[in-house]
């Protein structure tokens, strides 16, 4: 993996942690949520990334994922997402970037976000290596639809695919 790829992936992972919502330890009554409940949170929505990125990741209903960030507008992430039996939403992205006259690509990068549901039905999530749990509520940064579809299409064209 190139240092560019490592830096881009680290920056993106850092951007997905909500800046506005408050975190808590895992709720005491936490249990693994139904996979359909977790899928409904993501499917057909774009999760906006904060921290000056100006981008986000779209979770298509067919399991495809596309990511784009304005700070690195000549790069895009493409891959898949799914929910496992333990309530984890796992995304597997390859980042594409300009590399001379063709597109370079990072090795596939898989990361999983854990989810639990509390006694009141609120879904919480936690990122890898983060002991904090964040409620999935109106402050979670999701918007309906593919917000950066035009930008991803333009970037794909620039990269030659």
N, C-alpha and C positions, 0 to 999 in steps of 0.2 A: 504494500500500500504506500502510495506516495505521501510526502508530508502535506501536500495540498489536500489530498483526500482525507487524511486524518484530521487536519485543521477544520475542514468543512464539516465533517461529521460531528466533531466535538462542538462546533458552533451551533449546529442544528439541534443537537441533543440539549444543549444549554438553553436554547430558545423556546423549547416546548414546555418548560416548567412555568406555570402561570405566575405572573408577577403581581396580579391584583388580589387573587384569592388568598385566604389564609390557610395554612397547613396545620395538621394535627397529627397525633399518633394514630395508629390504626384503631378504629372504633372497637370497643370491647365486645359488642355483639356481632362483629363482622363474620360474614360467611361468604362462600364463593357464590357469585351471582349467576343466574341463568345466562347461558351464552347468547341467547336472543336479546336479552336486556342490554348486554354490553354492545352487541352488534348494532342495535338501534341507535346508540349514542353516536357511533362513527359513520355508519352507512349513508352515503349520499351527502356528506358534509365535508367542509374544509375546516381544519383546525388552524386558526391563525397563530403565527409565531410572533412573539413580542421581542423585546430587546433589540430594536432598530433593524430587524430583518426585513420587514415589509413583505412577508410571504407566508407560506404555510404548506400544509399537506392535505390533499384531497383523498378521501377514502371512498372509492367507487363501490356501488352495490355488488358488482361482479368480483370483488376482491382485489382489484387493481388499485395501486396507490401512485400518486404523482406529487412531487414536492418541488417547490421553487422559492427562491429568496431574492428580493430586489437587490440586496448588497452584492450578490454573486449572480446577476441576472443572465450570465452566459453559461450557467450550470443548471442542471435539473436532476432530480431524483426520480427514478422509475422502479416499480417493483410491485409487491403484493402485500396484503394484510389479511389476517384471520384471527379468530378468537379460539383459544384452546379450552379444554375441559376444566382448567383451573381458573378460568375467567381472565386470562392474560390476552391482551391484544398485541399480537406480534406483527411487526412490519419488517419486510426484507427489501431493502432499497439498494440500488446501484446508482451511484452519482456519475453523471456524464459531464464532461468539461472540454473546452477547446484544447487540442494538443496538436499544434502545427496545423496541417491541412485536413485533419480528421478529428474525430471525437475520441478523447481518452475516457477511460472508465475505471472507477474504483472497484475493488473487490466487493462482492455482495456483503451488506452489513445488516445483520438481524438484531433487532432490539425488541424487547417486550415490556409492556406496561401492565402492571398487576392491578386488578380490580377486586373490590369487596363491596358487599351491600350491608348496610346497618339495619337495625330492628325497625326503623321507620321507612325503609325502602330507598334511602339515599345511597347512590353509588359513589364510591371513593376510588381514587387511583393513586398509584405510586410508581415513579420511574425507577429504573435499575439503579442500585446503589444509593437510593434516597430513602431514609427512614421515615420521612414525612408522607402523610396521606392527604390528598386534596379532594374536596367534594366536586363532583361533576354537576355543576349547576350553571346558572346564566353567566357566571364569570369564567367558565372553562375555556372560552375562546372558540366555540364552534359556530359556523354559519352554514345555512343550507346551501347546497349546490357546489359547483366547481368554480370557486372564486378566481383562480388564476389560470383558467383554461387557455385564454388568449396568450398569456405570457409563456406558458409551457409550449404551446404550438409554435410560437415564434422562435423560442429557444431550440426546439427540435429541428426546425428548418435551418437555423444558423449552424447547428451541429451536423447537419447533413443526413438526418433520418426523420 
